[in-house]
Amino acid sequence: MSTGVVFSLVTALGLIRLPDVYTRTHASSKSSTLGVLCVLLATFIHFWLVEGIFNTQMIIAIAFLFITAPVGGHLIGRAAYMSGIKVAEETVRDDMEDALAEQKKKLMDNKTTEQ
């Protein structure tokens, strides 16, 4: 349970301190996922060992969260990039810029061949 609280605290600090939407999305999707997973796992273990209740819904919630939260963070970051939100000045390398330019070039080539 304490580990989950620490990860959640790291998430809060990351959302406050990090410079742009991409690094904030990374902090919120990765560390908050671990924080919530640790809290859910601690709750599951408590009810299983102390109360004697094996809760399959908790297992399903852990699996669902583990799968969906990072994917959601990735899609938010991608949507922000496609919307034109700039990366922070501290960013060393932008791999999406080249990929996006190549994709636009292919799209333009396809349009000219269709005409």
VEXTIRO-328220 format. One record per residue (C-alpha): residue number from 1; x negated, y, z. Coordinates in Angstrom, 3 decimals, padded with zeros to 6 digits. Layout:
<atoms>
+------+----------+----------+----------+
| tipa |     east |    north |       up |
+------+----------+----------+----------+
|  NUM |        X |        Y |        Z |
...
+------+----------+----------+----------+
</atoms>
This chain:
<atoms>
+------+----------+----------+----------+
| tipa |     east |    north |       up |
+------+----------+----------+----------+
|    1 |  000.000 |  000.000 |  000.000 |
|    2 | -002.852 |  002.368 |  000.844 |
|    3 | -004.487 |  001.715 | -002.510 |
|    4 | -001.278 |  002.719 | -004.248 |
|    5 | -001.153 |  005.945 | -002.263 |
|    6 | -004.767 |  006.736 | -003.216 |
|    7 | -004.054 |  006.166 | -006.915 |
|    8 | -000.949 |  008.348 | -006.686 |
|    9 | -003.011 |  011.087 | -005.042 |
|   10 | -005.569 |  010.846 | -007.863 |
|   11 | -002.694 |  011.214 | -010.335 |
|   12 | -001.464 |  014.369 | -008.625 |
|   13 | -004.952 |  015.866 | -008.591 |
|   14 | -005.453 |  014.971 | -012.244 |
|   15 | -002.225 |  016.650 | -013.266 |
|   16 | -003.269 |  019.827 | -011.468 |
|   17 | -006.955 |  019.970 | -012.368 |
|   18 | -007.310 |  018.593 | -015.892 |
|   19 | -007.414 |  021.114 | -018.764 |
|   20 | -005.077 |  019.876 | -021.504 |
|   21 | -002.068 |  017.706 | -022.209 |
|   22 | -004.179 |  014.774 | -023.422 |
|   23 | -006.284 |  014.381 | -020.301 |
|   24 | -003.233 |  014.982 | -018.117 |
|   25 | -001.351 |  012.282 | -019.988 |
|   26 | -004.266 |  009.921 | -019.452 |
|   27 | -004.301 |  010.650 | -015.726 |
|   28 | -000.567 |  010.286 | -015.346 |
|   29 | -000.224 |  007.110 | -017.371 |
|   30 | -003.215 |  005.173 | -016.066 |
|   31 | -003.607 |  006.023 | -012.406 |
|   32 |  000.085 |  006.439 | -011.636 |
|   33 |  000.723 |  003.031 | -013.187 |
|   34 | -001.879 |  001.486 | -010.905 |
|   35 | -000.508 |  003.409 | -007.921 |
|   36 |  003.068 |  002.298 | -008.442 |
|   37 |  001.957 | -001.262 | -009.203 |
|   38 |  000.022 | -001.426 | -005.937 |
|   39 |  003.020 | -000.129 | -003.969 |
|   40 |  005.385 | -002.584 | -005.672 |
|   41 |  002.957 | -005.448 | -005.132 |
|   42 |  002.590 | -004.565 | -001.451 |
|   43 |  006.375 | -004.465 | -001.105 |
|   44 |  006.705 | -007.816 | -002.865 |
|   45 |  004.059 | -009.428 | -000.633 |
|   46 |  005.639 | -007.974 |  002.526 |
|   47 |  009.098 | -009.327 |  001.722 |
|   48 |  007.701 | -012.665 |  000.598 |
|   49 |  005.378 | -013.337 |  003.553 |
|   50 |  007.126 | -011.489 |  006.399 |
|   51 |  010.803 | -011.696 |  005.489 |
|   52 |  010.650 | -014.939 |  003.509 |
|   53 |  012.374 | -013.451 |  000.460 |
|   54 |  010.916 | -014.142 | -002.983 |
|   55 |  012.219 | -011.305 | -005.149 |
|   56 |  011.982 | -012.072 | -008.865 |
|   57 |  013.340 | -008.622 | -009.735 |
|   58 |  010.199 | -007.103 | -008.217 |
|   59 |  008.036 | -009.283 | -010.471 |
|   60 |  010.051 | -008.178 | -013.497 |
|   61 |  009.717 | -004.514 | -012.452 |
|   62 |  005.946 | -004.884 | -012.099 |
|   63 |  005.641 | -006.500 | -015.539 |
|   64 |  007.915 | -003.915 | -017.170 |
|   65 |  006.027 | -001.002 | -015.642 |
|   66 |  002.651 | -002.492 | -016.550 |
|   67 |  003.709 | -002.762 | -020.196 |
|   68 |  005.719 |  000.416 | -020.743 |
|   69 |  003.902 |  003.163 | -018.816 |
|   70 |  000.610 |  003.149 | -020.796 |
|   71 |  002.496 |  002.873 | -024.089 |
|   72 |  004.664 |  005.835 | -023.134 |
|   73 |  001.590 |  007.884 | -022.236 |
|   74 |  000.003 |  007.038 | -025.559 |
|   75 |  003.113 |  008.071 | -027.487 |
|   76 |  003.374 |  011.361 | -025.597 |
|   77 | -000.257 |  012.155 | -026.425 |
|   78 |  000.245 |  011.242 | -030.070 |
|   79 |  003.382 |  013.375 | -030.329 |
|   80 |  001.532 |  016.304 | -028.767 |
|   81 | -001.293 |  015.939 | -031.276 |
|   82 |  001.063 |  015.687 | -034.234 |
|   83 |  002.860 |  018.806 | -032.967 |
|   84 | -000.380 |  020.742 | -033.238 |
|   85 | -001.293 |  021.175 | -029.580 |
|   86 | -005.022 |  021.852 | -029.464 |
|   87 | -007.484 |  019.800 | -027.423 |
|   88 | -009.469 |  021.430 | -024.629 |
|   89 | -012.678 |  023.296 | -025.433 |
|   90 | -014.624 |  020.749 | -023.377 |
|   91 | -013.618 |  017.965 | -025.776 |
|   92 | -016.700 |  016.514 | -027.456 |
|   93 | -015.130 |  014.503 | -030.285 |
|   94 | -011.749 |  014.474 | -032.003 |
|   95 | -011.246 |  011.176 | -033.817 |
|   96 | -007.647 |  011.896 | -034.747 |
|   97 | -008.568 |  014.926 | -036.861 |
|   98 | -010.328 |  012.805 | -039.495 |
|   99 | -007.646 |  010.120 | -039.443 |
|  100 | -004.882 |  012.687 | -039.835 |
|  101 | -006.671 |  014.408 | -042.740 |
|  102 | -007.109 |  011.036 | -044.488 |
|  103 | -003.457 |  010.187 | -043.956 |
|  104 | -002.356 |  013.540 | -045.407 |
|  105 | -004.634 |  012.993 | -048.419 |
|  106 | -003.094 |  009.564 | -049.094 |
|  107 |  000.374 |  011.040 | -048.812 |
|  108 | -000.467 |  013.781 | -051.311 |
|  109 | -002.021 |  011.240 | -053.702 |
|  110 |  001.141 |  009.113 | -053.550 |
|  111 |  003.305 |  012.129 | -054.324 |
|  112 |  001.245 |  013.056 | -057.381 |
|  113 |  001.293 |  009.498 | -058.774 |
|  114 |  005.083 |  009.287 | -058.409 |
|  115 |  005.626 |  012.376 | -060.516 |
+------+----------+----------+----------+
</atoms>
